[in-house]
Amino acid sequence: MRSEFDDIRAHITAEPPRPSELLELAHSLLDDLEQLRTREAILRSHYLALLTAARATVAADGAGHPVPLTFLQHELAEHGQLPDGEQAQRILSDAAAAQSMLAHLDEPAGPRRSRAARAPLCGGVSRSLRG
């Protein structure tokens, strides 16, 4: 998304503004923003449901419920994310790797390379602008 904003900013500053193009661009940006807000709301809803299921699972385990994983299994199944036997080893390996990476986040970073030593940054997919 950042490269799209950079492309739009460059386009706007490079040419004299034409009101019709700017209005079209504003409508396009508002549409994109609305889509992003909707996606964020959906993701927050899924996160809340998963968090609730995880908390209920831990509470059920603490209360001695005979099948404490019921809540979490139900939520994962709702989204087609309940792992089968073949996926178990890969999922456990991914979880261990993620925990290892998270543990190293607080460590100070090593010496930084100069900007000149890096390869050029990818601009990503850009939005085509009329004009």
Rosetta silent file (secondary structure, phi, psi, omega in degrees, C-alpha in Angstrom):
SEQUENCE: MRSEFDDIRAHITAEPPRPSELLELAHSLLDDLEQLRTREAILRSHYLALLTAARATVAADGAGHPVPLTFLQHELAEHGQLPDGEQAQRILSDAAAAQSMLAHLDEPAGPRRSRAARAPLCGGVSRSLRG
SCORE:     score description
SCORE:     0.000 S_00000001
   1 L     0.000  -34.526 -177.881    0.000    0.000    0.000 S_00000001
   2 H   -60.148  -41.679 -178.192    2.863    2.365    0.733 S_00000001
   3 H   -66.764  -31.758  176.920    4.106    2.268   -2.870 S_00000001
   4 H   -63.588  -43.582  178.332    0.612    3.128   -4.132 S_00000001
   5 H   -63.540  -40.920  178.410    0.587    6.247   -1.971 S_00000001
   6 H   -63.014  -41.397  178.494    4.060    7.168   -3.193 S_00000001
   7 H   -63.235  -43.207 -179.862    2.952    6.713   -6.812 S_00000001
   8 H   -64.954  -44.184  179.630   -0.118    8.867   -6.264 S_00000001
   9 H   -61.175  -42.551  179.656    1.898   11.569   -4.498 S_00000001
  10 H   -64.839  -40.001  179.591    4.452   11.618   -7.328 S_00000001
  11 H   -64.769  -42.861 -178.351    1.702   11.843   -9.929 S_00000001
  12 H   -65.573  -40.954 -177.541   -0.017   14.712   -8.157 S_00000001
  13 H   -79.133  -21.232 -176.094    3.174   16.737   -7.733 S_00000001
  14 H   -80.561  -27.818 -175.190    4.465   16.057  -11.259 S_00000001
  15 L  -123.205  153.722  175.333    1.538   17.472  -13.199 S_00000001
  16 L   -64.344  138.795 -175.668   -0.679   20.504  -12.842 S_00000001
  17 L   -68.747  138.401  173.144   -3.848   19.463  -11.069 S_00000001
  18 L  -115.627  121.103 -173.786   -6.984   18.873  -13.088 S_00000001
  19 H   -51.167  -40.853 -177.510  -10.095   18.967  -10.879 S_00000001
  20 H   -65.773  -40.431  179.325  -11.801   15.991  -12.559 S_00000001
  21 H   -67.492  -40.322  179.669   -8.744   13.756  -12.146 S_00000001
  22 H   -65.983  -37.902  177.057   -8.280   14.780   -8.528 S_00000001
  23 H   -65.875  -41.442  177.612  -11.926   14.037   -7.767 S_00000001
  24 H   -62.491  -42.486  178.028  -11.633   10.643   -9.438 S_00000001
  25 H   -64.059  -42.135  178.965   -8.484    9.948   -7.448 S_00000001
  26 H   -62.885  -41.969  178.055  -10.168   11.041   -4.213 S_00000001
  27 H   -63.306  -41.434  179.215  -13.112    8.713   -4.892 S_00000001
  28 H   -63.265  -43.107  179.294  -10.743    5.843   -5.602 S_00000001
  29 H   -66.124  -39.284  177.510   -8.811    6.468   -2.386 S_00000001
  30 H   -65.356  -39.154  176.317  -12.020    6.669   -0.360 S_00000001
  31 H   -61.860  -44.771  178.345  -13.195    3.369   -1.856 S_00000001
  32 H   -61.112  -43.254 -179.727   -9.850    1.770   -0.945 S_00000001
  33 H   -62.868  -41.891  178.980  -10.064    3.173    2.567 S_00000001
  34 H   -63.619  -41.372  177.570  -13.592    1.843    3.026 S_00000001
  35 H   -63.010  -42.018  179.458  -12.507   -1.619    1.861 S_00000001
  36 H   -65.052  -40.081  178.765   -9.564   -1.579    4.267 S_00000001
  37 H   -65.161  -38.534  177.835  -11.775   -0.522    7.189 S_00000001
  38 H   -65.435  -45.215  178.259  -14.199   -3.352    6.390 S_00000001
  39 H   -61.226  -41.383  179.070  -11.343   -5.879    6.221 S_00000001
  40 H   -62.878  -41.992  179.397   -9.978   -4.588    9.524 S_00000001
  41 H   -63.341  -40.801  178.112  -13.393   -4.951   11.185 S_00000001
  42 H   -64.915  -44.858  179.495  -13.691   -8.530    9.916 S_00000001
  43 H   -63.131  -40.365  177.116  -10.185   -9.386   11.112 S_00000001
  44 H   -63.223  -39.064  178.375  -10.892   -7.870   14.530 S_00000001
  45 H   -63.481  -45.358  177.773  -14.079   -9.931   14.749 S_00000001
  46 H   -63.447  -41.670  178.753  -12.208  -13.144   13.907 S_00000001
  47 H   -61.828  -44.913 -179.767   -9.473  -12.262   16.385 S_00000001
  48 H   -62.218  -42.166  178.599  -12.016  -11.609   19.135 S_00000001
  49 H   -63.582  -42.205  179.452  -13.774  -14.932   18.459 S_00000001
  50 H   -67.560  -42.030  177.935  -10.459  -16.801   18.539 S_00000001
  51 H   -62.449  -42.587  178.344   -9.341  -15.007   21.700 S_00000001
  52 H   -62.225  -43.625  178.966  -12.667  -15.786   23.371 S_00000001
  53 H   -64.448  -40.077  179.099  -12.378  -19.451   22.401 S_00000001
  54 H   -65.412  -43.466  178.860   -8.793  -19.612   23.694 S_00000001
  55 H   -64.281  -41.152  178.914   -9.767  -18.016   27.012 S_00000001
  56 H   -65.190  -35.641  178.255  -12.763  -20.360   27.360 S_00000001
  57 H   -64.885  -45.717  178.915  -10.484  -23.323   26.657 S_00000001
  58 H   -65.434  -41.371  178.288   -8.039  -22.291   29.379 S_00000001
  59 H   -64.097  -41.382  178.862  -10.904  -21.597   31.794 S_00000001
  60 H   -64.452  -38.895  177.417  -12.479  -24.991   31.028 S_00000001
  61 H   -64.757  -43.996  179.174   -9.154  -26.709   31.628 S_00000001
  62 H   -65.342  -30.046  179.948   -8.723  -24.861   34.938 S_00000001
  63 L   -87.522    0.277  177.803  -12.253  -25.790   35.993 S_00000001
  64 L    78.570   24.143  177.247  -11.642  -29.449   35.227 S_00000001
  65 L   -59.343  138.961 -176.211  -13.997  -29.652   32.238 S_00000001
  66 L   -64.516  -28.750  179.913  -13.786  -33.145   30.740 S_00000001
  67 L  -133.863   77.116 -173.074  -13.125  -31.827   27.197 S_00000001
  68 L   -68.032  -22.298 -177.486  -11.557  -28.377   27.558 S_00000001
  69 L   -78.547   -2.261 -176.634  -10.492  -28.046   23.918 S_00000001
  70 H   -52.701  -46.680 -176.828  -14.115  -28.020   22.726 S_00000001
  71 H   -62.873  -47.185 -178.604  -14.302  -24.220   22.462 S_00000001
  72 H   -69.328  -41.189  178.233  -11.088  -23.842   20.510 S_00000001
  73 H   -61.178  -41.484  179.182  -11.787  -26.829   18.270 S_00000001
  74 H   -61.911  -46.329 -178.332  -15.207  -25.409   17.416 S_00000001
  75 H   -64.542  -42.367  178.798  -13.784  -21.986   16.508 S_00000001
  76 H   -65.613  -40.652  179.137  -11.020  -23.473   14.361 S_00000001
  77 H   -64.145  -35.336  178.858  -13.485  -25.778   12.611 S_00000001
  78 H   -57.072  -30.448 -176.253  -15.756  -22.803   11.859 S_00000001
  79 L  -109.768   13.206  179.213  -12.990  -21.328    9.694 S_00000001
  80 L    66.439   28.764 -176.349  -11.665  -24.567    8.234 S_00000001
  81 L  -110.775    8.076  178.883   -8.498  -24.294   10.323 S_00000001
  82 L   -73.798  115.634 -174.804   -8.779  -27.464   12.393 S_00000001
  83 L   -70.926  146.416  173.062   -5.571  -29.335   11.564 S_00000001
  84 L   -96.922  179.565 -175.561   -5.623  -32.943   10.494 S_00000001
  85 H   -57.034  -37.708 -177.480   -3.003  -35.539   11.401 S_00000001
  86 H   -68.090  -31.066 -176.327   -0.754  -34.754    8.439 S_00000001
  87 H   -83.866  -16.232 -171.648   -0.517  -31.057    9.312 S_00000001
  88 H   -55.963  -48.272 -176.596    0.235  -31.533   12.999 S_00000001
  89 H   -64.044  -42.190  179.531    4.021  -31.860   12.699 S_00000001
  90 H   -64.762  -40.980 -179.855    4.324  -28.858   10.379 S_00000001
  91 H   -65.254  -42.138  177.823    2.130  -26.720   12.634 S_00000001
  92 H   -64.347  -39.103  178.176    4.160  -27.654   15.712 S_00000001
  93 H   -65.393  -43.190  178.079    7.375  -26.859   13.861 S_00000001
  94 H   -62.238  -40.631 -179.487    5.993  -23.481   12.712 S_00000001
  95 H   -65.450  -41.360  178.421    4.892  -22.660   16.269 S_00000001
  96 H   -64.010  -41.179  178.667    8.326  -23.507   17.677 S_00000001
  97 H   -65.036  -41.635  179.340   10.000  -21.335   15.032 S_00000001
  98 H   -63.662  -42.240  178.200    7.630  -18.439   15.751 S_00000001
  99 H   -63.534  -39.093  178.355    8.315  -18.661   19.486 S_00000001
 100 H   -63.852  -43.479  179.196   12.043  -18.672   18.820 S_00000001
 101 H   -65.356  -41.424  179.143   11.785  -15.579   16.620 S_00000001
 102 H   -63.237  -36.144  179.569    9.629  -13.786   19.185 S_00000001
 103 H   -64.553  -28.222 -177.579   12.176  -14.567   21.893 S_00000001
 104 L   -92.329   -1.106 -179.271   14.866  -12.815   19.830 S_00000001
 105 L   -64.695  -33.459 -177.137   12.859   -9.659   19.132 S_00000001
 106 L   -81.795   -9.265  179.620   14.101   -7.943   22.282 S_00000001
 107 L   -72.176  144.316  178.226   17.749   -8.627   21.497 S_00000001
 108 L   -64.459  143.321  179.949   19.710   -5.639   20.190 S_00000001
 109 L   -71.983  151.468  177.401   20.178   -5.679   16.452 S_00000001
 110 L   -70.828 -177.541 -179.963   23.616   -6.316   15.042 S_00000001
 111 L   -61.246  137.053 -178.855   25.584   -3.670   13.187 S_00000001
 112 L   -85.014  141.227  175.873   23.532   -2.118   10.401 S_00000001
 113 L   -79.054  154.888  177.484   24.771   -2.158    6.870 S_00000001
 114 L   -70.728  156.869 -178.529   24.986    1.094    4.999 S_00000001
 115 H   -62.166  -34.210 -177.364   22.155    1.922    2.614 S_00000001
 116 H   -66.559  -26.921 -176.893   24.531    1.798   -0.342 S_00000001
 117 H   -78.882  -14.491 -178.229   25.364   -1.857    0.326 S_00000001
 118 L   -82.320  155.735  173.131   21.730   -2.950   -0.010 S_00000001
 119 L   -72.643  158.630  178.946   20.024   -4.049   -3.159 S_00000001
 120 L   -60.971  145.322  179.453   17.435   -1.649   -4.548 S_00000001
 121 L   -77.503  145.533  178.084   14.081   -1.803   -2.805 S_00000001
 122 L   -79.991  133.074  179.089   11.137   -3.254   -4.673 S_00000001
 123 L   -80.390  -14.102  179.868    8.407   -0.741   -5.347 S_00000001
 124 L    77.402 -171.851  179.514    5.736   -3.424   -5.416 S_00000001
 125 L   -78.077  127.300 -178.041    2.652   -3.352   -7.571 S_00000001
 126 L  -105.861  157.121  177.924    1.732    0.177   -8.420 S_00000001
 127 L   -82.036  135.693  176.759   -1.607    1.653   -9.296 S_00000001
 128 L   -81.960  132.475 -178.489   -1.930    2.873  -12.856 S_00000001
 129 L  -109.481  137.557  179.136   -2.810    6.516  -13.026 S_00000001
 130 L   -79.635  148.904  175.476   -4.576    8.095  -15.936 S_00000001
 131 L   153.339    0.000    0.000   -3.075   11.134  -17.480 S_00000001
